[in-house]
């Protein structure tokens, strides 16, 4: 195992991929080697000392490729420091409060509990109506989620800096 860090994500329309890239940049800026990749492309955790895994969340669910990664890589994840994040809620205010305390899909909690992540963060998301299909537009309308980019880049960078700080001390 090297000192490399894997930032891996599931993103439907690209907003979570952008968050993952920024997290990777911050960790890289702390002097660590970082790979940022979509979850479906990662098959082997051996090269990595730590993993940051995130997913877009829709209706309380992670993207399938991110959920599959968490479940299929459990044995490897339990052996290294792991941080998890979700992105999705739009609007003003604390994203966890907007989601009434939700941090992770219920179906993934048993796996996450066994992995024991260092932290589970929730970041605001970006709803770009031009990228949504008809069904997604109806869902957004039904739950009355505001459209727009609500990502808090300062909060994302601060969280990533905390991850980098922990990893730099190891």
Order of alpha helices (4+ residues) and beta strands (2+ residues): beta-alpha-beta-beta-beta-alpha-alpha-beta-alpha-alpha-beta-beta-alpha-beta-alpha
